[in-house]
Amino acid sequence: MDNYLEYGNIKLRPLEPEDVDILYQWENDSSIWEFSNTKAPFSKHLLRLYIENSFKDIYETKQLRLVIETNEGKLAGAIDLFDFEPYHQRAGVGILIHSKEDRNKGYASDALQALISYSINVIGVRQLYANITTDNTASIHLFTKAGFIEVGIKKGWLKTPYGWKDEVLMQKILL
């Protein structure tokens, strides 16, 4: 049987209780809050509760967060399905490779390919989409390389400390 959660140099896995410290570090890094639309820090208590409830089915929670683990066992980041709509067979995708040292090594690309395979073969998603600020060229390149296409620009969509930013909507029809 194929393992849809492995591709190239990574595997995707569910959150584990011992991930609370790394999740705390990632979620409370205010330099990336702009990308995740976060406005306040998370406590370890809240993150523990989140991890404890992460066993719930995607059909119930409408979201799924998976850790990106390298073949060497290093936690490189996370990838999410959110706003899952089973009737319309679609979901949004978010991805984080936290450490600059882990970027440009293919982990995000491999994780996105694994998530696409999982989405098609396990949960029956027909289409995926991503919302990316227009100045995030690395993410636009990642999703374009994976076959996503730009379907629109949301003008002045996100308020940031540096002013308003446009956001590109990218979409991939899977089936």
C-alpha positions as CSV (number, residue, x, y, z in Angstrom):
1,M,0.0,0.0,0.0
2,D,1.2,3.5,-0.8
3,N,2.1,5.9,2.0
4,Y,0.5,9.1,0.9
5,L,2.1,11.0,3.7
6,E,5.7,10.5,2.4
7,Y,7.3,12.0,-0.6
8,G,11.0,12.6,-1.5
9,N,12.9,13.7,1.6
10,I,10.0,14.2,4.0
11,K,7.2,12.5,5.8
12,L,4.1,14.2,7.1
13,R,2.8,13.1,10.5
14,P,0.3,14.2,13.1
15,L,1.1,16.4,16.0
16,E,2.5,14.6,19.1
17,P,2.5,15.8,22.7
18,E,6.2,16.2,22.6
19,D,5.8,18.8,19.7
20,V,4.4,21.4,22.1
21,D,7.8,23.2,22.5
22,I,8.5,23.5,18.8
23,L,4.9,24.5,18.1
24,Y,5.2,27.1,20.8
25,Q,8.3,28.5,19.1
26,W,6.7,28.5,15.6
27,E,3.3,30.0,16.7
28,N,4.9,32.7,18.8
29,D,7.4,33.9,16.2
30,S,5.9,37.3,15.5
31,S,8.0,37.7,12.3
32,I,5.7,35.2,10.6
33,W,2.4,36.3,12.0
34,E,1.7,38.3,8.9
35,F,1.5,35.1,6.9
36,S,-0.7,33.1,9.4
37,N,-3.0,36.1,10.2
38,T,-2.0,35.7,13.9
39,K,-2.5,38.7,16.2
40,A,-1.5,37.3,19.6
41,P,0.8,34.7,21.1
42,F,-0.3,31.3,22.1
43,S,0.3,29.7,25.6
44,K,1.8,26.3,25.9
45,H,-1.4,25.3,27.7
46,L,-3.6,26.3,24.7
47,L,-1.2,24.5,22.4
48,R,-1.3,21.3,24.5
49,L,-5.1,21.4,24.3
50,Y,-4.9,21.9,20.5
51,I,-2.6,18.9,20.2
52,E,-4.8,16.8,22.5
53,N,-7.8,17.5,20.2
54,S,-5.9,17.0,17.0
55,F,-7.0,13.4,16.8
56,K,-10.4,14.6,15.7
57,D,-11.4,13.8,12.1
58,I,-10.9,16.4,9.4
59,Y,-14.6,16.0,8.6
60,E,-15.5,17.2,12.1
61,T,-12.9,20.0,12.5
62,K,-12.6,21.1,8.9
63,Q,-8.9,21.4,9.3
64,L,-5.8,19.2,9.6
65,R,-2.3,20.2,10.7
66,L,0.6,17.9,9.9
67,V,4.3,18.2,10.9
68,I,6.9,18.1,8.2
69,E,9.6,15.8,9.3
70,T,12.8,15.2,7.3
71,N,14.0,11.7,6.6
72,E,16.7,12.4,9.2
73,G,14.0,13.0,11.8
74,K,14.3,16.8,12.0
75,L,11.1,18.9,12.3
76,A,11.2,21.4,9.5
77,G,7.8,22.9,9.6
78,A,4.1,22.3,9.3
79,I,1.5,22.0,6.5
80,D,-2.2,22.6,7.0
81,L,-5.5,21.9,5.3
82,F,-8.1,24.4,6.4
83,D,-11.6,25.5,5.5
84,F,-12.2,21.9,4.4
85,E,-15.5,21.7,2.5
86,P,-16.4,18.0,2.0
87,Y,-19.5,18.7,-0.1
88,H,-17.6,21.0,-2.5
89,Q,-14.5,18.8,-2.2
90,R,-12.0,21.6,-1.6
91,A,-9.6,22.9,1.1
92,G,-7.1,25.7,1.6
93,V,-3.4,24.9,2.1
94,G,-0.9,26.6,4.4
95,I,2.7,25.7,4.8
96,L,5.6,26.8,7.0
97,I,9.2,25.9,6.8
98,H,10.3,27.8,9.9
99,S,14.1,27.9,10.0
100,K,15.9,29.8,7.2
101,E,18.5,27.0,7.2
102,D,15.7,24.5,6.2
103,R,14.4,26.6,3.3
104,N,15.3,26.0,-0.3
105,K,16.1,22.3,0.4
106,G,12.9,20.9,-1.2
107,Y,11.1,20.2,2.0
108,A,8.1,22.5,1.2
109,S,7.9,21.1,-2.3
110,D,8.0,17.5,-1.1
111,A,5.4,18.3,1.7
112,L,3.1,19.9,-0.8
113,Q,3.3,16.9,-3.1
114,A,2.6,14.5,-0.3
115,L,-0.4,16.6,0.8
116,I,-1.8,16.7,-2.7
117,S,-1.5,12.9,-2.9
118,Y,-3.2,12.5,0.5
119,S,-5.9,15.0,-0.5
120,I,-6.8,13.1,-3.6
121,N,-6.3,9.5,-2.5
122,V,-7.5,9.6,1.1
123,I,-10.0,12.4,1.7
124,G,-11.3,12.9,-1.8
125,V,-10.5,16.5,-2.3
126,R,-11.1,17.8,-5.9
127,Q,-9.4,21.2,-5.5
128,L,-6.9,23.0,-3.3
129,Y,-6.3,26.7,-3.0
130,A,-3.7,29.0,-1.3
131,N,-3.8,32.6,-0.3
132,I,-0.4,34.2,-0.7
133,T,0.7,37.9,-0.4
134,T,1.9,39.1,-3.7
135,D,5.4,39.9,-2.3
136,N,5.9,36.3,-1.1
137,T,7.6,35.2,-4.3
138,A,9.1,32.1,-2.8
139,S,5.6,30.7,-1.9
140,I,4.2,31.8,-5.2
141,H,7.0,29.9,-7.0
142,L,6.4,26.8,-4.7
143,F,2.7,26.6,-5.5
144,T,3.3,27.4,-9.2
145,K,5.8,24.6,-9.4
146,A,3.2,22.3,-7.9
147,G,0.7,23.1,-10.6
148,F,-1.3,25.8,-8.9
149,I,-2.5,28.7,-11.0
150,E,-3.2,32.3,-10.1
151,V,-7.0,32.9,-10.3
152,G,-7.2,36.3,-8.8
153,I,-5.7,39.2,-6.8
154,K,-7.4,40.5,-3.7
155,K,-6.4,44.2,-3.7
156,G,-5.5,45.8,-0.3
157,W,-6.6,42.6,1.3
158,L,-4.3,42.4,4.3
159,K,-3.4,45.1,6.8
160,T,0.2,44.8,8.0
161,P,2.4,47.0,10.1
162,Y,3.9,48.2,6.8
163,G,0.7,49.1,5.0
164,W,-1.9,47.2,3.0
165,K,-0.9,44.2,0.9
166,D,-2.4,42.4,-2.0
167,E,-3.1,38.7,-1.9
168,V,-3.0,36.3,-4.8
169,L,-5.5,33.4,-4.8
170,M,-3.9,30.2,-6.3
171,Q,-5.9,27.1,-7.2
172,K,-5.2,23.6,-8.3
173,I,-7.8,21.3,-9.7
174,L,-6.8,17.8,-8.7
175,L,-9.4,15.6,-10.4
